[in-house]
């Protein structure tokens, strides 16, 4: 039983680690999306200030062009993280399933032990009762 308890602790640790990983990736995606939206606002502001909205125009603001590049990089990174998030969620589900299997086995073993103990107690009571009848 001791090894099963250790296994359950290990599986719970793995589930917690996977959960932390999912939360961390979700937070990074949210940060990238927030930064991307902020860059969108800065790009629009710079375009309004310069009066030029066409990135192909020779006088297009350099800052707006650099901000577009950074925004696009952030969006690509967020997309890559979404793929990692899907993988992390699948790993979390798998770790959770493994934990549940081990916990179910432990519950079955405990129930079996309770039944054996109850049968032992009943047998002892039957023996005592038989002794009292014959006394």
Phi and psi in radians as a Rosetta constraint file:
Dihedral C 1 N 2 CA 2 C 2 CIRCULARHARMONIC -1.061 0.35
Dihedral N 2 CA 2 C 2 N 3 CIRCULARHARMONIC -0.708 0.35
Dihedral C 2 N 3 CA 3 C 3 CIRCULARHARMONIC -1.173 0.35
Dihedral N 3 CA 3 C 3 N 4 CIRCULARHARMONIC -0.595 0.35
Dihedral C 3 N 4 CA 4 C 4 CIRCULARHARMONIC -1.173 0.35
Dihedral N 4 CA 4 C 4 N 5 CIRCULARHARMONIC -0.690 0.35
Dihedral C 4 N 5 CA 5 C 5 CIRCULARHARMONIC -1.101 0.35
Dihedral N 5 CA 5 C 5 N 6 CIRCULARHARMONIC -0.690 0.35
Dihedral C 5 N 6 CA 6 C 6 CIRCULARHARMONIC -1.129 0.35
Dihedral N 6 CA 6 C 6 N 7 CIRCULARHARMONIC -0.714 0.35
Dihedral C 6 N 7 CA 7 C 7 CIRCULARHARMONIC -1.108 0.35
Dihedral N 7 CA 7 C 7 N 8 CIRCULARHARMONIC -0.708 0.35
Dihedral C 7 N 8 CA 8 C 8 CIRCULARHARMONIC -1.109 0.35
Dihedral N 8 CA 8 C 8 N 9 CIRCULARHARMONIC -0.761 0.35
Dihedral C 8 N 9 CA 9 C 9 CIRCULARHARMONIC -1.067 0.35
Dihedral N 9 CA 9 C 9 N 10 CIRCULARHARMONIC -0.732 0.35
Dihedral C 9 N 10 CA 10 C 10 CIRCULARHARMONIC -1.082 0.35
Dihedral N 10 CA 10 C 10 N 11 CIRCULARHARMONIC -0.806 0.35
Dihedral C 10 N 11 CA 11 C 11 CIRCULARHARMONIC -1.119 0.35
Dihedral N 11 CA 11 C 11 N 12 CIRCULARHARMONIC -0.673 0.35
Dihedral C 11 N 12 CA 12 C 12 CIRCULARHARMONIC -1.136 0.35
Dihedral N 12 CA 12 C 12 N 13 CIRCULARHARMONIC -0.706 0.35
Dihedral C 12 N 13 CA 13 C 13 CIRCULARHARMONIC -1.061 0.35
Dihedral N 13 CA 13 C 13 N 14 CIRCULARHARMONIC -0.767 0.35
Dihedral C 13 N 14 CA 14 C 14 CIRCULARHARMONIC -1.097 0.35
Dihedral N 14 CA 14 C 14 N 15 CIRCULARHARMONIC -0.725 0.35
Dihedral C 14 N 15 CA 15 C 15 CIRCULARHARMONIC -1.086 0.35
Dihedral N 15 CA 15 C 15 N 16 CIRCULARHARMONIC -0.781 0.35
Dihedral C 15 N 16 CA 16 C 16 CIRCULARHARMONIC -1.088 0.35
Dihedral N 16 CA 16 C 16 N 17 CIRCULARHARMONIC -0.727 0.35
Dihedral C 16 N 17 CA 17 C 17 CIRCULARHARMONIC -1.093 0.35
Dihedral N 17 CA 17 C 17 N 18 CIRCULARHARMONIC -0.791 0.35
Dihedral C 17 N 18 CA 18 C 18 CIRCULARHARMONIC -1.099 0.35
Dihedral N 18 CA 18 C 18 N 19 CIRCULARHARMONIC -0.703 0.35
Dihedral C 18 N 19 CA 19 C 19 CIRCULARHARMONIC -1.104 0.35
Dihedral N 19 CA 19 C 19 N 20 CIRCULARHARMONIC -0.759 0.35
Dihedral C 19 N 20 CA 20 C 20 CIRCULARHARMONIC -1.080 0.35
Dihedral N 20 CA 20 C 20 N 21 CIRCULARHARMONIC -0.688 0.35
Dihedral C 20 N 21 CA 21 C 21 CIRCULARHARMONIC -1.108 0.35
Dihedral N 21 CA 21 C 21 N 22 CIRCULARHARMONIC -0.755 0.35
Dihedral C 21 N 22 CA 22 C 22 CIRCULARHARMONIC -1.075 0.35
Dihedral N 22 CA 22 C 22 N 23 CIRCULARHARMONIC -0.803 0.35
Dihedral C 22 N 23 CA 23 C 23 CIRCULARHARMONIC -1.098 0.35
Dihedral N 23 CA 23 C 23 N 24 CIRCULARHARMONIC -0.717 0.35
Dihedral C 23 N 24 CA 24 C 24 CIRCULARHARMONIC -1.113 0.35
Dihedral N 24 CA 24 C 24 N 25 CIRCULARHARMONIC -0.769 0.35
Dihedral C 24 N 25 CA 25 C 25 CIRCULARHARMONIC -1.146 0.35
Dihedral N 25 CA 25 C 25 N 26 CIRCULARHARMONIC -0.725 0.35
Dihedral C 25 N 26 CA 26 C 26 CIRCULARHARMONIC -1.053 0.35
Dihedral N 26 CA 26 C 26 N 27 CIRCULARHARMONIC -0.706 0.35
Dihedral C 26 N 27 CA 27 C 27 CIRCULARHARMONIC -1.150 0.35
Dihedral N 27 CA 27 C 27 N 28 CIRCULARHARMONIC -0.703 0.35
Dihedral C 27 N 28 CA 28 C 28 CIRCULARHARMONIC -1.130 0.35
Dihedral N 28 CA 28 C 28 N 29 CIRCULARHARMONIC -0.730 0.35
Dihedral C 28 N 29 CA 29 C 29 CIRCULARHARMONIC -1.068 0.35
Dihedral N 29 CA 29 C 29 N 30 CIRCULARHARMONIC -0.784 0.35
Dihedral C 29 N 30 CA 30 C 30 CIRCULARHARMONIC -1.077 0.35
Dihedral N 30 CA 30 C 30 N 31 CIRCULARHARMONIC -0.721 0.35
Dihedral C 30 N 31 CA 31 C 31 CIRCULARHARMONIC -1.099 0.35
Dihedral N 31 CA 31 C 31 N 32 CIRCULARHARMONIC -0.794 0.35
Dihedral C 31 N 32 CA 32 C 32 CIRCULARHARMONIC -1.088 0.35
Dihedral N 32 CA 32 C 32 N 33 CIRCULARHARMONIC -0.716 0.35
Dihedral C 32 N 33 CA 33 C 33 CIRCULARHARMONIC -1.148 0.35
Dihedral N 33 CA 33 C 33 N 34 CIRCULARHARMONIC -0.698 0.35
Dihedral C 33 N 34 CA 34 C 34 CIRCULARHARMONIC -1.122 0.35
Dihedral N 34 CA 34 C 34 N 35 CIRCULARHARMONIC -0.806 0.35
Dihedral C 34 N 35 CA 35 C 35 CIRCULARHARMONIC -1.116 0.35
Dihedral N 35 CA 35 C 35 N 36 CIRCULARHARMONIC -0.656 0.35
Dihedral C 35 N 36 CA 36 C 36 CIRCULARHARMONIC -1.126 0.35
Dihedral N 36 CA 36 C 36 N 37 CIRCULARHARMONIC -0.746 0.35
Dihedral C 36 N 37 CA 37 C 37 CIRCULARHARMONIC -1.127 0.35
Dihedral N 37 CA 37 C 37 N 38 CIRCULARHARMONIC -0.685 0.35
Dihedral C 37 N 38 CA 38 C 38 CIRCULARHARMONIC -1.117 0.35
Dihedral N 38 CA 38 C 38 N 39 CIRCULARHARMONIC -0.718 0.35
Dihedral C 38 N 39 CA 39 C 39 CIRCULARHARMONIC -1.125 0.35
Dihedral N 39 CA 39 C 39 N 40 CIRCULARHARMONIC -0.660 0.35
Dihedral C 39 N 40 CA 40 C 40 CIRCULARHARMONIC -0.982 0.35
Dihedral N 40 CA 40 C 40 N 41 CIRCULARHARMONIC -0.788 0.35
Dihedral C 40 N 41 CA 41 C 41 CIRCULARHARMONIC -1.124 0.35
Dihedral N 41 CA 41 C 41 N 42 CIRCULARHARMONIC -0.727 0.35
Dihedral C 41 N 42 CA 42 C 42 CIRCULARHARMONIC -1.139 0.35
Dihedral N 42 CA 42 C 42 N 43 CIRCULARHARMONIC -0.680 0.35
Dihedral C 42 N 43 CA 43 C 43 CIRCULARHARMONIC -1.089 0.35
Dihedral N 43 CA 43 C 43 N 44 CIRCULARHARMONIC -0.837 0.35
Dihedral C 43 N 44 CA 44 C 44 CIRCULARHARMONIC -1.068 0.35
Dihedral N 44 CA 44 C 44 N 45 CIRCULARHARMONIC -0.723 0.35
Dihedral C 44 N 45 CA 45 C 45 CIRCULARHARMONIC -1.093 0.35
Dihedral N 45 CA 45 C 45 N 46 CIRCULARHARMONIC -0.767 0.35
Dihedral C 45 N 46 CA 46 C 46 CIRCULARHARMONIC -1.150 0.35
Dihedral N 46 CA 46 C 46 N 47 CIRCULARHARMONIC -0.676 0.35
Dihedral C 46 N 47 CA 47 C 47 CIRCULARHARMONIC -1.138 0.35
Dihedral N 47 CA 47 C 47 N 48 CIRCULARHARMONIC -0.742 0.35
Dihedral C 47 N 48 CA 48 C 48 CIRCULARHARMONIC -1.104 0.35
Dihedral N 48 CA 48 C 48 N 49 CIRCULARHARMONIC -0.718 0.35
Dihedral C 48 N 49 CA 49 C 49 CIRCULARHARMONIC -1.099 0.35
Dihedral N 49 CA 49 C 49 N 50 CIRCULARHARMONIC -0.721 0.35
Dihedral C 49 N 50 CA 50 C 50 CIRCULARHARMONIC -1.481 0.35
Dihedral N 50 CA 50 C 50 N 51 CIRCULARHARMONIC -0.360 0.35
Dihedral C 50 N 51 CA 51 C 51 CIRCULARHARMONIC 1.310 0.35
Dihedral N 51 CA 51 C 51 N 52 CIRCULARHARMONIC 0.327 0.35
Dihedral C 51 N 52 CA 52 C 52 CIRCULARHARMONIC -2.251 0.35
Dihedral N 52 CA 52 C 52 N 53 CIRCULARHARMONIC 2.122 0.35
Dihedral C 52 N 53 CA 53 C 53 CIRCULARHARMONIC -1.854 0.35
Dihedral N 53 CA 53 C 53 N 54 CIRCULARHARMONIC -0.163 0.35
Dihedral C 53 N 54 CA 54 C 54 CIRCULARHARMONIC -1.614 0.35
Dihedral N 54 CA 54 C 54 N 55 CIRCULARHARMONIC 1.962 0.35
Dihedral C 54 N 55 CA 55 C 55 CIRCULARHARMONIC -1.080 0.35
Dihedral N 55 CA 55 C 55 N 56 CIRCULARHARMONIC -0.334 0.35
Dihedral C 55 N 56 CA 56 C 56 CIRCULARHARMONIC -1.447 0.35
Dihedral N 56 CA 56 C 56 N 57 CIRCULARHARMONIC -0.202 0.35
Dihedral C 56 N 57 CA 57 C 57 CIRCULARHARMONIC -1.182 0.35
Dihedral N 57 CA 57 C 57 N 58 CIRCULARHARMONIC 2.455 0.35
Dihedral C 57 N 58 CA 58 C 58 CIRCULARHARMONIC -1.106 0.35
Dihedral N 58 CA 58 C 58 N 59 CIRCULARHARMONIC -0.437 0.35
Dihedral C 58 N 59 CA 59 C 59 CIRCULARHARMONIC -1.789 0.35
Dihedral N 59 CA 59 C 59 N 60 CIRCULARHARMONIC 0.252 0.35
Dihedral C 59 N 60 CA 60 C 60 CIRCULARHARMONIC -1.034 0.35
Dihedral N 60 CA 60 C 60 N 61 CIRCULARHARMONIC 2.391 0.35
Dihedral C 60 N 61 CA 61 C 61 CIRCULARHARMONIC -1.033 0.35
Dihedral N 61 CA 61 C 61 N 62 CIRCULARHARMONIC 2.302 0.35
Dihedral C 61 N 62 CA 62 C 62 CIRCULARHARMONIC -1.085 0.35
Dihedral N 62 CA 62 C 62 N 63 CIRCULARHARMONIC -0.711 0.35
Dihedral C 62 N 63 CA 63 C 63 CIRCULARHARMONIC -1.072 0.35
Dihedral N 63 CA 63 C 63 N 64 CIRCULARHARMONIC -0.737 0.35
Dihedral C 63 N 64 CA 64 C 64 CIRCULARHARMONIC -1.103 0.35
Dihedral N 64 CA 64 C 64 N 65 CIRCULARHARMONIC -0.700 0.35
Dihedral C 64 N 65 CA 65 C 65 CIRCULARHARMONIC -1.117 0.35
Dihedral N 65 CA 65 C 65 N 66 CIRCULARHARMONIC -0.774 0.35
Dihedral C 65 N 66 CA 66 C 66 CIRCULARHARMONIC -1.143 0.35
Dihedral N 66 CA 66 C 66 N 67 CIRCULARHARMONIC -0.686 0.35
Dihedral C 66 N 67 CA 67 C 67 CIRCULARHARMONIC -1.149 0.35
Dihedral N 67 CA 67 C 67 N 68 CIRCULARHARMONIC -0.641 0.35
Dihedral C 67 N 68 CA 68 C 68 CIRCULARHARMONIC -1.098 0.35
Dihedral N 68 CA 68 C 68 N 69 CIRCULARHARMONIC -0.756 0.35
Dihedral C 68 N 69 CA 69 C 69 CIRCULARHARMONIC -1.081 0.35
Dihedral N 69 CA 69 C 69 N 70 CIRCULARHARMONIC -0.801 0.35
Dihedral C 69 N 70 CA 70 C 70 CIRCULARHARMONIC -1.110 0.35
Dihedral N 70 CA 70 C 70 N 71 CIRCULARHARMONIC -0.764 0.35
Dihedral C 70 N 71 CA 71 C 71 CIRCULARHARMONIC -1.039 0.35
Dihedral N 71 CA 71 C 71 N 72 CIRCULARHARMONIC -0.785 0.35
Dihedral C 71 N 72 CA 72 C 72 CIRCULARHARMONIC -1.108 0.35
Dihedral N 72 CA 72 C 72 N 73 CIRCULARHARMONIC -0.678 0.35
Dihedral C 72 N 73 CA 73 C 73 CIRCULARHARMONIC -1.119 0.35
Dihedral N 73 CA 73 C 73 N 74 CIRCULARHARMONIC -0.722 0.35
Dihedral C 73 N 74 CA 74 C 74 CIRCULARHARMONIC -1.101 0.35
Dihedral N 74 CA 74 C 74 N 75 CIRCULARHARMONIC -0.727 0.35
Dihedral C 74 N 75 CA 75 C 75 CIRCULARHARMONIC -1.129 0.35
Dihedral N 75 CA 75 C 75 N 76 CIRCULARHARMONIC -0.713 0.35
Dihedral C 75 N 76 CA 76 C 76 CIRCULARHARMONIC -1.105 0.35
Dihedral N 76 CA 76 C 76 N 77 CIRCULARHARMONIC -0.755 0.35
Dihedral C 76 N 77 CA 77 C 77 CIRCULARHARMONIC -1.086 0.35
Dihedral N 77 CA 77 C 77 N 78 CIRCULARHARMONIC -0.719 0.35
Dihedral C 77 N 78 CA 78 C 78 CIRCULARHARMONIC -1.110 0.35
Dihedral N 78 CA 78 C 78 N 79 CIRCULARHARMONIC -0.697 0.35
Dihedral C 78 N 79 CA 79 C 79 CIRCULARHARMONIC -1.111 0.35
Dihedral N 79 CA 79 C 79 N 80 CIRCULARHARMONIC -0.720 0.35
Dihedral C 79 N 80 CA 80 C 80 CIRCULARHARMONIC -1.117 0.35
Dihedral N 80 CA 80 C 80 N 81 CIRCULARHARMONIC -0.690 0.35
Dihedral C 80 N 81 CA 81 C 81 CIRCULARHARMONIC -1.142 0.35
Dihedral N 81 CA 81 C 81 N 82 CIRCULARHARMONIC -0.579 0.35
Dihedral C 81 N 82 CA 82 C 82 CIRCULARHARMONIC -1.073 0.35
Dihedral N 82 CA 82 C 82 N 83 CIRCULARHARMONIC -0.662 0.35
Dihedral C 82 N 83 CA 83 C 83 CIRCULARHARMONIC -1.123 0.35
Dihedral N 83 CA 83 C 83 N 84 CIRCULARHARMONIC -0.743 0.35
Dihedral C 83 N 84 CA 84 C 84 CIRCULARHARMONIC -1.139 0.35
Dihedral N 84 CA 84 C 84 N 85 CIRCULARHARMONIC -0.615 0.35
Dihedral C 84 N 85 CA 85 C 85 CIRCULARHARMONIC -1.127 0.35
Dihedral N 85 CA 85 C 85 N 86 CIRCULARHARMONIC -0.747 0.35
Dihedral C 85 N 86 CA 86 C 86 CIRCULARHARMONIC -1.036 0.35
Dihedral N 86 CA 86 C 86 N 87 CIRCULARHARMONIC -0.763 0.35
Dihedral C 86 N 87 CA 87 C 87 CIRCULARHARMONIC -1.110 0.35
Dihedral N 87 CA 87 C 87 N 88 CIRCULARHARMONIC -0.768 0.35
Dihedral C 87 N 88 CA 88 C 88 CIRCULARHARMONIC -1.119 0.35
Dihedral N 88 CA 88 C 88 N 89 CIRCULARHARMONIC -0.676 0.35
Dihedral C 88 N 89 CA 89 C 89 CIRCULARHARMONIC -1.157 0.35
Dihedral N 89 CA 89 C 89 N 90 CIRCULARHARMONIC -0.683 0.35
Dihedral C 89 N 90 CA 90 C 90 CIRCULARHARMONIC -1.124 0.35
Dihedral N 90 CA 90 C 90 N 91 CIRCULARHARMONIC -0.715 0.35
Dihedral C 90 N 91 CA 91 C 91 CIRCULARHARMONIC -1.162 0.35
Dihedral N 91 CA 91 C 91 N 92 CIRCULARHARMONIC -0.637 0.35
Dihedral C 91 N 92 CA 92 C 92 CIRCULARHARMONIC -1.112 0.35
Dihedral N 92 CA 92 C 92 N 93 CIRCULARHARMONIC -0.794 0.35
Dihedral C 92 N 93 CA 93 C 93 CIRCULARHARMONIC -1.073 0.35
Dihedral N 93 CA 93 C 93 N 94 CIRCULARHARMONIC -0.717 0.35
Dihedral C 93 N 94 CA 94 C 94 CIRCULARHARMONIC -1.130 0.35
Dihedral N 94 CA 94 C 94 N 95 CIRCULARHARMONIC -0.781 0.35
Dihedral C 94 N 95 CA 95 C 95 CIRCULARHARMONIC -1.109 0.35
Dihedral N 95 CA 95 C 95 N 96 CIRCULARHARMONIC -0.683 0.35
Dihedral C 95 N 96 CA 96 C 96 CIRCULARHARMONIC -1.135 0.35
Dihedral N 96 CA 96 C 96 N 97 CIRCULARHARMONIC -0.737 0.35
Dihedral C 96 N 97 CA 97 C 97 CIRCULARHARMONIC -1.069 0.35
Dihedral N 97 CA 97 C 97 N 98 CIRCULARHARMONIC -0.746 0.35
Dihedral C 97 N 98 CA 98 C 98 CIRCULARHARMONIC -1.104 0.35
Dihedral N 98 CA 98 C 98 N 99 CIRCULARHARMONIC -0.725 0.35
Dihedral C 98 N 99 CA 99 C 99 CIRCULARHARMONIC -1.066 0.35
Dihedral N 99 CA 99 C 99 N 100 CIRCULARHARMONIC -0.798 0.35
Dihedral C 99 N 100 CA 100 C 100 CIRCULARHARMONIC -1.073 0.35
Dihedral N 100 CA 100 C 100 N 101 CIRCULARHARMONIC -0.708 0.35
Dihedral C 100 N 101 CA 101 C 101 CIRCULARHARMONIC -1.052 0.35
Dihedral N 101 CA 101 C 101 N 102 CIRCULARHARMONIC -0.795 0.35
Dihedral C 101 N 102 CA 102 C 102 CIRCULARHARMONIC -1.168 0.35
Dihedral N 102 CA 102 C 102 N 103 CIRCULARHARMONIC -0.696 0.35
Dihedral C 102 N 103 CA 103 C 103 CIRCULARHARMONIC -1.126 0.35
Dihedral N 103 CA 103 C 103 N 104 CIRCULARHARMONIC -0.677 0.35
Dihedral C 103 N 104 CA 104 C 104 CIRCULARHARMONIC -1.120 0.35
Dihedral N 104 CA 104 C 104 N 105 CIRCULARHARMONIC -0.746 0.35
Dihedral C 104 N 105 CA 105 C 105 CIRCULARHARMONIC -1.061 0.35
Dihedral N 105 CA 105 C 105 N 106 CIRCULARHARMONIC -0.735 0.35
Dihedral C 105 N 106 CA 106 C 106 CIRCULARHARMONIC -1.099 0.35
Dihedral N 106 CA 106 C 106 N 107 CIRCULARHARMONIC -0.752 0.35
Dihedral C 106 N 107 CA 107 C 107 CIRCULARHARMONIC -1.083 0.35
Dihedral N 107 CA 107 C 107 N 108 CIRCULARHARMONIC -0.714 0.35
Dihedral C 107 N 108 CA 108 C 108 CIRCULARHARMONIC -1.101 0.35
Dihedral N 108 CA 108 C 108 N 109 CIRCULARHARMONIC -0.752 0.35
Dihedral C 108 N 109 CA 109 C 109 CIRCULARHARMONIC -1.106 0.35
Dihedral N 109 CA 109 C 109 N 110 CIRCULARHARMONIC -0.725 0.35
Dihedral C 109 N 110 CA 110 C 110 CIRCULARHARMONIC -1.139 0.35
Dihedral N 110 CA 110 C 110 N 111 CIRCULARHARMONIC -0.706 0.35
Dihedral C 110 N 111 CA 111 C 111 CIRCULARHARMONIC -1.131 0.35
Dihedral N 111 CA 111 C 111 N 112 CIRCULARHARMONIC -0.719 0.35
Dihedral C 111 N 112 CA 112 C 112 CIRCULARHARMONIC -1.075 0.35
Dihedral N 112 CA 112 C 112 N 113 CIRCULARHARMONIC -0.737 0.35
Dihedral C 112 N 113 CA 113 C 113 CIRCULARHARMONIC -1.115 0.35
Dihedral N 113 CA 113 C 113 N 114 CIRCULARHARMONIC -0.710 0.35
Dihedral C 113 N 114 CA 114 C 114 CIRCULARHARMONIC -1.100 0.35
Dihedral N 114 CA 114 C 114 N 115 CIRCULARHARMONIC -0.692 0.35
Dihedral C 114 N 115 CA 115 C 115 CIRCULARHARMONIC -1.173 0.35
Dihedral N 115 CA 115 C 115 N 116 CIRCULARHARMONIC -0.723 0.35
Dihedral C 115 N 116 CA 116 C 116 CIRCULARHARMONIC -1.105 0.35
Dihedral N 116 CA 116 C 116 N 117 CIRCULARHARMONIC -0.757 0.35
Dihedral C 116 N 117 CA 117 C 117 CIRCULARHARMONIC -1.132 0.35
Dihedral N 117 CA 117 C 117 N 118 CIRCULARHARMONIC -0.718 0.35
Dihedral C 117 N 118 CA 118 C 118 CIRCULARHARMONIC -1.123 0.35
Dihedral N 118 CA 118 C 118 N 119 CIRCULARHARMONIC -0.714 0.35
Dihedral C 118 N 119 CA 119 C 119 CIRCULARHARMONIC -1.140 0.35
Dihedral N 119 CA 119 C 119 N 120 CIRCULARHARMONIC -0.687 0.35
Dihedral C 119 N 120 CA 120 C 120 CIRCULARHARMONIC -1.116 0.35
Dihedral N 120 CA 120 C 120 N 121 CIRCULARHARMONIC -0.777 0.35
Dihedral C 120 N 121 CA 121 C 121 CIRCULARHARMONIC -1.112 0.35
Dihedral N 121 CA 121 C 121 N 122 CIRCULARHARMONIC -0.727 0.35
Dihedral C 121 N 122 CA 122 C 122 CIRCULARHARMONIC -1.124 0.35
Dihedral N 122 CA 122 C 122 N 123 CIRCULARHARMONIC -0.709 0.35
Dihedral C 122 N 123 CA 123 C 123 CIRCULARHARMONIC -1.077 0.35
Dihedral N 123 CA 123 C 123 N 124 CIRCULARHARMONIC -0.735 0.35
Dihedral C 123 N 124 CA 124 C 124 CIRCULARHARMONIC -1.129 0.35
Dihedral N 124 CA 124 C 124 N 125 CIRCULARHARMONIC -0.736 0.35
Dihedral C 124 N 125 CA 125 C 125 CIRCULARHARMONIC -1.127 0.35
Dihedral N 125 CA 125 C 125 N 126 CIRCULARHARMONIC -0.685 0.35
Dihedral C 125 N 126 CA 126 C 126 CIRCULARHARMONIC -1.100 0.35
Dihedral N 126 CA 126 C 126 N 127 CIRCULARHARMONIC -0.722 0.35
Dihedral C 126 N 127 CA 127 C 127 CIRCULARHARMONIC -1.122 0.35
Dihedral N 127 CA 127 C 127 N 128 CIRCULARHARMONIC -0.771 0.35
Dihedral C 127 N 128 CA 128 C 128 CIRCULARHARMONIC -1.105 0.35
Dihedral N 128 CA 128 C 128 N 129 CIRCULARHARMONIC -0.734 0.35
Dihedral C 128 N 129 CA 129 C 129 CIRCULARHARMONIC -1.098 0.35
Dihedral N 129 CA 129 C 129 N 130 CIRCULARHARMONIC -0.710 0.35
Dihedral C 129 N 130 CA 130 C 130 CIRCULARHARMONIC -1.138 0.35
Dihedral N 130 CA 130 C 130 N 131 CIRCULARHARMONIC -0.663 0.35
Dihedral C 130 N 131 CA 131 C 131 CIRCULARHARMONIC -1.134 0.35
Dihedral N 131 CA 131 C 131 N 132 CIRCULARHARMONIC -0.694 0.35
Dihedral C 131 N 132 CA 132 C 132 CIRCULARHARMONIC -1.208 0.35
Dihedral N 132 CA 132 C 132 N 133 CIRCULARHARMONIC -0.583 0.35
Dihedral C 132 N 133 CA 133 C 133 CIRCULARHARMONIC -1.207 0.35
Dihedral N 133 CA 133 C 133 N 134 CIRCULARHARMONIC -0.634 0.35
Dihedral C 133 N 134 CA 134 C 134 CIRCULARHARMONIC -1.519 0.35
Dihedral N 134 CA 134 C 134 N 135 CIRCULARHARMONIC -0.088 0.35
